[in-house]
């Protein structure tokens, strides 16, 4: 089985609704579903592939786009096992440390015997690393209002809010292929995903921007000792059907799990369920409703025949339906569930720094290492330019709000999409001081204050150029602006700008 790991850094808040409802409170997921990553790859690749290749990559389940789970430093945080409890009303189940760690001596696994008369409370929520770090995904709620394009003011009864995963957090997804012959398609999907992408809802209103890059894969959860009982820890949701009636099952037997034998022990299994309807952008509608066992659930089976290596590999690739969306990922006989208290591993270290070049290296090897180092530096510089552009765009939005207030809704404010296109063309030709001059100096300057949009005032004083959007933008860019940052900024500004002759409402 071939695997490729991808790190996803959130540059903006990401909205991933938990439910299909379009009204009422909108809660967000705290992971990035594999279906979202599949959609990003499909938009870029589907038309380029032969029908058989497209089916294999996106529909067959032979290639799995894994759910992106939160990262803490160098460690992936897995869904909290639903069999773990802590003593009710006790405060010492989580250590007072930074980062917050679970106190293994105060965590009890109901897969094993616990002290009599001990009142416990299930953990269930959030995530845990192999070293015991308790990870909570930060979420935020933003209230918004629609703008009446005729008045430039807030529209009546149009207040709404989005709960979103907060920007600045990192997640890791693992793409996998079940057979060697699919390795080339897996590589194509990974290449298509890397770079800047937009995930989730409300992408036109400062949500959904992420940076995806390829990394070395984090090991799977450690395998524990052999036991008379088989423990399966769900690392993502699991969708199974009853082979007899063809209906979804939430209490699976060994056959539904792909095992040759065994009996599910309901008294020692800890199952959470949910149902949802996935959105299909191609059909512009929702797929049929899915009933799934939630990630973090623990299944316990007895009388299971010894598992061979082929069966273990198949189980780790995923079982059940919708494997292409990352469903069905499981850890087989995980070490964290071996005993009545979890046995946490030593904390994982951050990736080591590049070693000093030894004198014995050949000239070719030294040249290759220097080239790789330059590529790495360029990649880091590009990520910084993207982050700077996002920060500058948020400040630009505030200036547009001010200009819109003083315009009193008489016309759309700020440069149009085509004007931003002119800025992008200049940024592709100049850099530093030359870029600043081409943007702001001379009769042919793209951002001169006498141009439509650029001359809009941000303080109501229309008699001076120092209060225009052009003046603010020039000051914000500085004396020697970075062309990559300006190009990234233009990409964001064009998403938000009005089109020539077709003003759009801005939220």
C-alpha positions as CSV (number, residue, x, y, z in Angstrom):
1,X,0.0,0.0,0.0
2,X,1.4,3.4,-1.1
3,X,0.8,6.4,1.2
4,X,1.4,10.2,0.7
5,X,1.0,12.6,3.6
6,X,-0.1,16.2,3.2
7,X,0.0,19.0,5.7
8,X,-2.8,21.6,5.5
9,X,-2.2,25.0,7.0
10,X,-5.3,27.2,7.4
11,X,-4.5,30.7,6.2
12,X,-8.2,31.8,6.7
13,X,-11.0,30.4,8.8
14,X,-12.6,27.4,7.1
15,X,-16.4,26.7,7.2
16,X,-17.3,23.0,7.0
17,X,-21.0,22.7,8.0
18,X,-21.8,19.6,10.2
19,X,-25.4,19.4,9.0
20,X,-27.3,19.9,5.7
21,X,-29.7,22.5,7.2
22,X,-29.4,26.0,5.7
23,X,-31.2,27.7,8.5
24,X,-30.6,27.9,12.2
25,X,-27.3,27.6,14.0
26,X,-24.5,26.3,11.7
27,X,-22.0,24.2,13.5
28,X,-18.8,23.2,11.8
29,X,-16.8,20.0,11.7
30,X,-13.4,20.1,13.5
31,X,-11.7,18.0,10.8
32,X,-11.3,18.4,7.0
33,X,-13.2,15.5,5.3
34,X,-11.5,13.6,2.6
35,X,-14.4,14.4,0.3
36,X,-13.4,18.0,0.4
37,X,-9.8,17.2,-0.7
38,X,-11.2,14.8,-3.4
39,X,-13.3,17.7,-4.8
40,X,-10.2,20.0,-5.0
41,X,-8.3,17.3,-6.9
42,X,-11.3,16.5,-9.2
43,X,-11.7,20.1,-10.3
44,X,-8.1,20.0,-11.6
45,X,-7.8,16.5,-12.9
46,X,-11.2,15.1,-13.9
47,X,-11.3,16.5,-17.4
48,X,-7.6,15.5,-18.1
49,X,-8.1,11.8,-17.3
50,X,-9.5,8.9,-19.3
51,X,-12.9,7.7,-18.0
52,X,-11.4,4.5,-16.5
53,X,-8.6,6.5,-14.8
54,X,-11.1,9.1,-13.4
55,X,-13.3,6.3,-12.0
56,X,-10.3,4.6,-10.4
57,X,-9.0,7.8,-8.8
58,X,-12.3,9.3,-7.6
59,X,-15.0,6.7,-7.4
60,X,-13.6,3.1,-7.0
61,X,-12.3,3.4,-3.4
62,X,-8.9,2.0,-4.6
63,X,-7.5,5.5,-3.8
64,X,-8.5,7.0,-0.5
65,X,-8.4,10.7,0.3
66,X,-8.0,10.5,4.1
67,X,-9.7,12.8,6.6
68,X,-7.3,15.6,7.7
69,X,-6.7,15.3,11.4
70,X,-5.3,18.1,13.7
71,X,-1.6,18.4,14.3
72,X,0.2,19.2,17.5
73,X,3.8,20.0,16.5
74,X,5.1,16.9,14.8
75,X,2.3,14.6,16.0
76,X,-1.0,13.7,14.5
77,X,-3.9,13.9,17.0
78,X,-6.3,11.0,16.7
79,X,-10.0,11.0,17.6
80,X,-10.4,10.4,21.4
81,X,-11.3,6.7,22.0
82,X,-14.9,6.5,23.2
83,X,-13.9,3.8,25.7
84,X,-11.9,6.2,27.8
85,X,-13.4,7.7,31.0
86,X,-12.2,9.9,33.8
87,X,-13.4,10.1,37.3
88,X,-16.5,12.3,37.6
89,X,-15.9,15.7,39.2
90,X,-12.2,15.1,39.3
91,X,-9.9,17.8,38.0
92,X,-6.6,15.9,37.8
93,X,-7.4,13.8,34.7
94,X,-5.7,16.5,32.7
95,X,-2.3,17.7,33.8
96,X,-1.7,21.4,34.4
97,X,1.0,21.7,31.7
98,X,1.7,23.3,28.4
99,X,0.7,21.6,26.2
100,X,-2.2,20.1,28.1
101,X,-1.6,16.3,28.6
102,X,-3.9,13.6,29.8
103,X,-2.9,12.0,33.1
104,X,-2.7,8.4,32.2
105,X,-3.2,7.3,35.9
106,X,-6.6,9.0,35.9
107,X,-7.8,7.7,32.6
108,X,-9.8,4.4,32.7
109,X,-10.5,2.2,29.7
110,X,-13.8,0.4,29.9
111,X,-12.4,-2.3,27.7
112,X,-10.9,-3.6,30.9
113,X,-12.0,-3.8,34.5
114,X,-12.2,-0.5,36.5
115,X,-12.4,0.0,40.3
116,X,-15.8,-0.8,41.8
117,X,-18.0,2.1,42.9
118,X,-15.9,4.5,40.7
119,X,-18.2,7.1,39.1
120,X,-16.7,8.0,35.7
121,X,-17.5,10.4,32.8
122,X,-16.7,9.6,29.2
123,X,-14.1,11.8,27.4
124,X,-15.3,11.3,23.8
125,X,-14.6,14.8,22.6
126,X,-11.5,16.2,21.0
127,X,-8.3,14.4,20.0
128,X,-5.2,12.8,21.6
129,X,-1.7,12.2,20.3
130,X,0.4,9.1,20.9
131,X,2.3,11.0,23.6
132,X,-1.0,12.0,25.5
133,X,-1.4,15.6,24.4
134,X,-5.1,16.6,24.6
135,X,-5.8,18.6,21.4
136,X,-8.9,20.8,21.0
137,X,-9.5,22.3,17.5
138,X,-10.1,26.0,17.9
139,X,-13.4,27.2,16.3
140,X,-14.7,30.7,15.9
141,X,-18.1,32.3,15.2
142,X,-18.4,35.3,12.8
143,X,-21.5,37.3,12.5
144,X,-22.2,38.9,9.1
145,X,-24.9,40.9,7.4
146,X,-25.8,41.2,3.7
147,X,-25.3,44.7,2.2
148,X,-28.1,46.4,0.2
149,X,-26.4,47.4,-3.0
150,X,-28.8,50.4,-3.5
151,X,-28.1,52.0,-0.2
152,X,-24.7,50.6,0.8
153,X,-26.2,49.9,4.2
154,X,-27.0,46.6,6.0
155,X,-30.0,44.9,4.5
156,X,-33.0,44.3,6.8
157,X,-33.3,40.9,8.5
158,X,-30.1,39.6,6.8
159,X,-27.9,39.0,9.8
160,X,-26.3,35.5,9.8
161,X,-23.3,33.8,11.2
162,X,-20.7,31.1,10.3
163,X,-19.0,28.8,12.8
164,X,-15.6,28.0,11.3
165,X,-12.3,26.3,12.1
166,X,-10.0,29.1,13.2
167,X,-7.1,30.1,10.9
168,X,-3.5,29.3,11.9
169,X,-4.1,25.6,12.7
170,X,-2.5,22.7,10.9
171,X,-4.0,19.4,9.8
172,X,-2.6,16.2,8.2
173,X,-4.2,14.1,5.6
174,X,-2.9,10.8,4.2
175,X,-3.7,9.7,0.7
176,X,-3.3,6.0,0.0
177,X,-3.5,3.5,-2.9
178,X,-4.5,-0.1,-2.3
179,X,-2.4,-1.5,-5.1
180,X,1.0,-0.6,-6.7
181,X,-0.5,-0.1,-10.1
182,X,-2.4,3.0,-8.8
183,X,0.7,4.7,-7.5
184,X,0.9,7.0,-10.6
185,X,-2.7,8.2,-10.1
186,X,-2.0,8.8,-6.4
187,X,1.0,10.9,-7.3
188,X,-1.1,13.0,-9.7
189,X,-3.7,13.7,-7.0
190,X,-1.0,14.7,-4.5
191,X,0.6,17.1,-7.0
192,X,-2.8,18.6,-7.8
193,X,-3.6,19.3,-4.1
194,X,-0.3,20.9,-3.2
195,X,-0.2,24.7,-3.2
196,X,-2.9,27.2,-2.4
197,X,-6.5,25.8,-2.2
198,X,-9.9,27.0,-1.1
199,X,-12.0,24.6,1.1
200,X,-15.5,24.7,2.5
201,X,-18.3,27.3,2.2
202,X,-18.2,31.1,1.9
203,X,-15.0,31.1,0.0
204,X,-15.8,34.5,-1.5
205,X,-15.9,36.2,1.9
206,X,-12.5,35.6,3.4
207,X,-13.0,31.9,4.3
208,X,-11.4,28.7,3.1
209,X,-7.9,29.7,2.0
210,X,-5.3,27.0,2.9
211,X,-1.7,26.1,2.0
212,X,-1.1,22.4,1.3
213,X,2.3,20.8,1.1
214,X,3.8,17.3,1.0
215,X,5.6,15.9,4.1
216,X,7.0,12.7,5.4
217,X,4.3,10.5,6.7
218,X,3.5,10.2,10.4
219,X,3.5,6.5,11.5
220,X,0.2,4.9,12.1
221,X,-0.9,4.4,15.8
222,X,1.4,1.9,17.4
223,X,0.2,-1.7,17.3
224,X,-0.1,-3.4,20.8
225,X,0.3,-6.8,22.1
226,X,-1.7,-9.8,20.9
227,X,-4.9,-10.5,22.7
228,X,-7.7,-13.0,22.8
229,X,-10.0,-10.1,21.7
230,X,-9.6,-7.9,18.6
231,X,-9.9,-4.1,19.2
232,X,-10.6,-1.8,16.3
233,X,-10.2,2.0,16.9
234,X,-12.0,4.1,14.2
235,X,-9.8,7.0,13.1
236,X,-12.5,8.3,10.8
237,X,-16.2,7.7,10.2
238,X,-17.2,4.2,9.1
239,X,-20.1,3.4,6.7
240,X,-21.1,-0.3,6.6
241,X,-24.0,-2.2,5.1
242,X,-25.7,-5.4,6.2
243,X,-24.9,-8.0,3.5
244,X,-28.2,-9.8,4.1
245,X,-30.6,-6.8,3.6
246,X,-28.3,-4.2,1.9
247,X,-29.2,-1.6,4.6
248,X,-26.8,0.5,6.7
249,X,-25.7,-1.2,9.9
250,X,-24.5,0.5,13.1
251,X,-23.8,-2.8,14.9
252,X,-21.6,-4.6,12.4
253,X,-20.8,-8.3,12.5
254,X,-17.5,-9.8,11.4
255,X,-18.6,-10.3,7.8
256,X,-19.5,-6.6,7.5
257,X,-16.0,-5.7,8.8
258,X,-14.3,-7.9,6.2
259,X,-13.2,-10.6,8.7
260,X,-13.4,-14.3,8.2
261,X,-14.9,-14.9,11.6
262,X,-15.6,-13.4,15.1
263,X,-18.4,-12.0,17.2
264,X,-19.0,-8.4,18.1
265,X,-19.1,-7.9,21.9
266,X,-21.7,-5.1,22.3
267,X,-20.9,-4.8,26.0
268,X,-17.3,-4.0,25.3
269,X,-17.9,-1.8,22.1
270,X,-18.3,1.9,22.4
271,X,-20.1,3.3,19.4
272,X,-21.2,6.8,18.4
273,X,-23.3,7.4,15.3
274,X,-24.3,10.3,13.1
275,X,-26.1,10.8,9.8
276,X,-25.5,13.4,7.1
277,X,-25.9,14.1,3.4
278,X,-22.7,15.0,1.6
279,X,-22.8,17.9,-0.9
280,X,-22.0,17.0,-4.6
281,X,-20.8,20.2,-6.4
282,X,-21.0,18.5,-9.8
283,X,-24.7,17.8,-9.5
284,X,-25.3,20.9,-7.4
285,X,-27.1,18.9,-4.8
286,X,-26.8,16.5,-1.9
287,X,-26.1,12.8,-2.1
288,X,-28.3,10.3,-0.4
289,X,-28.2,10.3,3.4
290,X,-25.4,8.3,5.1
291,X,-25.6,6.6,8.4
292,X,-22.1,6.2,9.9
293,X,-20.3,5.1,13.0
294,X,-18.3,8.0,14.2
295,X,-14.5,8.3,14.4
296,X,-13.2,7.5,17.9
297,X,-15.6,4.6,18.3
298,X,-14.1,1.3,19.5
299,X,-15.2,-2.1,18.3
300,X,-14.4,-5.2,20.3
301,X,-14.6,-8.7,18.7
302,X,-14.1,-12.1,20.2
303,X,-13.1,-15.4,18.6
304,X,-11.4,-13.8,15.7
305,X,-9.0,-16.0,13.6
306,X,-5.4,-14.8,13.5
307,X,-5.1,-12.0,11.0
308,X,-2.5,-12.4,8.2
309,X,-0.5,-9.6,6.7
310,X,-2.8,-9.2,3.7
311,X,-5.8,-8.8,5.9
312,X,-4.0,-6.2,8.1
313,X,-3.0,-4.2,5.1
314,X,-6.6,-4.2,3.8
315,X,-8.0,-3.1,7.1
316,X,-5.5,-0.3,7.3
317,X,-6.3,1.0,3.8
318,X,-10.0,1.2,4.9
319,X,-13.2,-0.8,5.0
320,X,-16.8,-0.2,4.2
321,X,-18.3,2.3,1.8
322,X,-17.0,5.7,0.6
323,X,-13.4,4.8,1.2
324,X,-12.5,7.3,-1.5
325,X,-13.8,10.0,0.9
326,X,-11.5,8.8,3.7
327,X,-14.2,6.8,5.5
328,X,-13.3,3.4,7.1
329,X,-9.8,4.2,8.5
330,X,-9.1,2.1,11.5
331,X,-6.2,1.1,13.8
332,X,-6.0,-2.6,14.5
333,X,-5.1,-3.7,18.1
334,X,-3.8,-0.2,19.0
335,X,-1.3,0.0,21.9
336,X,-3.2,2.8,23.6
337,X,-6.0,0.4,24.3
338,X,-3.9,-2.5,25.6
339,X,-4.4,-1.9,29.3
340,X,-6.8,-0.3,31.9
341,X,-4.8,2.9,31.7
342,X,-3.3,4.3,28.4
343,X,0.4,3.8,27.9
344,X,1.5,7.0,26.2
345,X,4.6,7.1,24.0
346,X,7.5,9.6,24.3
347,X,6.8,12.9,22.6
348,X,7.7,13.0,19.0
349,X,10.5,15.4,18.1
350,X,10.3,18.1,15.4
351,X,11.9,17.4,12.1
352,X,15.7,17.6,12.4
353,X,17.5,20.5,10.8
354,X,19.6,19.9,7.7
355,X,23.0,18.5,8.6
356,X,26.3,20.3,7.9
357,X,27.7,19.3,4.5
358,X,30.6,16.9,5.1
359,X,33.9,17.7,3.4
360,X,33.9,14.2,1.8
361,X,30.9,15.0,-0.4
362,X,31.6,15.2,-4.1
363,X,31.2,18.4,-6.1
364,X,28.0,17.0,-7.7
365,X,26.5,16.1,-4.3
366,X,27.3,19.5,-2.9
367,X,25.7,21.2,-5.9
368,X,22.6,19.0,-5.6
369,X,22.3,19.8,-1.9
370,X,22.7,23.5,-2.5
371,X,20.0,23.3,-5.2
372,X,17.6,21.5,-2.8
373,X,18.3,24.1,-0.1
374,X,17.6,26.9,-2.5
375,X,14.3,25.3,-3.5
376,X,13.4,24.9,0.2
377,X,14.2,28.6,0.9
378,X,12.1,29.6,-2.1
379,X,9.2,27.6,-0.8
380,X,9.4,29.1,2.7
381,X,9.7,32.6,1.1
382,X,6.6,31.9,-1.0
383,X,4.6,30.8,2.1
384,X,5.6,34.1,3.8
385,X,4.5,36.1,0.8
386,X,1.1,34.3,0.9
387,X,0.6,35.0,4.6
388,X,1.6,38.6,4.2
389,X,-0.9,39.0,1.4
390,X,-3.7,37.6,3.5
391,X,-2.9,39.9,6.4
392,X,-2.8,43.0,4.1
393,X,-6.1,42.0,2.4
394,X,-7.8,42.0,5.8
395,X,-6.6,45.6,6.4
396,X,-7.7,46.5,2.8
397,X,-11.2,45.3,3.6
398,X,-11.5,47.7,6.5
399,X,-10.5,50.6,4.1
400,X,-13.2,49.5,1.7
401,X,-15.7,49.6,4.5
402,X,-14.7,53.2,5.3
403,X,-14.9,54.2,1.6
404,X,-18.3,52.5,1.2
405,X,-19.6,54.5,4.2
406,X,-18.6,57.9,2.7
407,X,-19.8,56.8,-0.8
408,X,-23.3,56.3,0.8
409,X,-24.1,53.5,-1.6
410,X,-24.1,55.7,-4.7
411,X,-21.6,53.5,-6.5
412,X,-19.3,50.5,-5.9
413,X,-16.1,51.5,-4.2
414,X,-12.6,50.5,-4.8
415,X,-10.8,49.3,-8.0
416,X,-12.7,46.9,-10.2
417,X,-11.7,43.3,-11.1
418,X,-10.1,44.4,-14.4
419,X,-8.1,47.2,-12.6
420,X,-6.7,44.6,-10.3
421,X,-5.8,42.6,-13.3
422,X,-3.6,45.5,-14.5
423,X,-1.9,45.5,-11.1
424,X,-1.2,41.7,-11.5
425,X,0.3,42.2,-14.9
426,X,2.7,44.9,-13.6
427,X,3.7,42.7,-10.7
428,X,4.7,40.0,-13.2
429,X,7.2,42.4,-14.8
430,X,8.6,44.5,-11.9
431,X,9.7,44.0,-8.3
432,X,10.8,46.2,-5.4
433,X,11.3,49.9,-6.2
434,X,10.5,49.4,-9.9
435,X,7.1,47.8,-9.0
436,X,6.3,50.8,-6.7
437,X,7.1,53.3,-9.5
438,X,5.0,51.4,-12.1
439,X,2.0,51.3,-9.7
440,X,2.0,54.8,-8.4
441,X,4.2,57.2,-10.4
442,X,3.6,58.8,-13.8
443,X,0.6,59.4,-16.0
444,X,0.3,55.7,-16.8
445,X,0.4,54.5,-13.2
446,X,-2.1,51.7,-12.5
447,X,-3.0,53.0,-9.0
448,X,-2.9,56.7,-9.4
449,X,-5.3,58.6,-7.1
450,X,-7.1,60.2,-10.0
451,X,-8.2,56.8,-11.4
452,X,-11.8,55.6,-10.8
453,X,-11.9,53.5,-7.6
454,X,-8.4,54.4,-6.5
455,X,-9.5,57.9,-5.8
456,X,-12.3,56.9,-3.3
457,X,-11.8,58.6,0.0
458,X,-11.5,56.8,3.3
459,X,-12.2,59.8,5.6
460,X,-14.6,61.9,3.7
461,X,-12.0,64.5,2.7
462,X,-12.2,64.6,-1.1
463,X,-9.9,67.6,-1.5
464,X,-6.7,65.8,-0.8
465,X,-5.0,62.7,-2.3
466,X,-3.6,61.6,1.0
467,X,-7.0,60.2,2.1
468,X,-7.5,58.0,-1.0
469,X,-7.4,54.3,-1.3
470,X,-4.4,54.8,-3.6
471,X,-2.5,56.6,-0.9
472,X,-3.3,53.9,1.7
473,X,-2.2,51.1,-0.7
474,X,1.1,52.9,-1.5
475,X,1.9,53.4,2.2
476,X,1.0,49.8,3.0
477,X,3.2,48.3,0.3
478,X,6.3,50.4,1.4
479,X,9.2,51.5,-0.7
480,X,10.2,48.1,-2.2
481,X,7.1,45.8,-2.4
482,X,7.6,42.1,-3.0
483,X,6.1,41.1,-6.4
484,X,5.0,37.7,-5.1
485,X,3.1,39.2,-2.2
486,X,1.4,41.8,-4.5
487,X,0.4,39.0,-6.9
488,X,-1.1,37.0,-4.0
489,X,-2.9,40.0,-2.7
490,X,-4.4,40.8,-6.1
491,X,-5.8,37.2,-6.3
492,X,-7.6,37.9,-3.0
493,X,-8.7,41.4,-4.0
494,X,-10.2,40.2,-7.3
495,X,-12.4,37.7,-5.5
496,X,-13.9,40.5,-3.6
497,X,-13.9,43.3,-6.2
498,X,-16.9,44.4,-8.2
499,X,-17.0,43.7,-11.9
500,X,-17.0,46.6,-14.4
501,X,-20.6,47.7,-14.7
502,X,-21.9,44.9,-12.4
503,X,-21.6,46.0,-8.8
504,X,-22.1,43.1,-6.4
505,X,-23.2,43.2,-2.8
506,X,-20.3,43.0,-0.3
507,X,-20.6,41.4,3.1
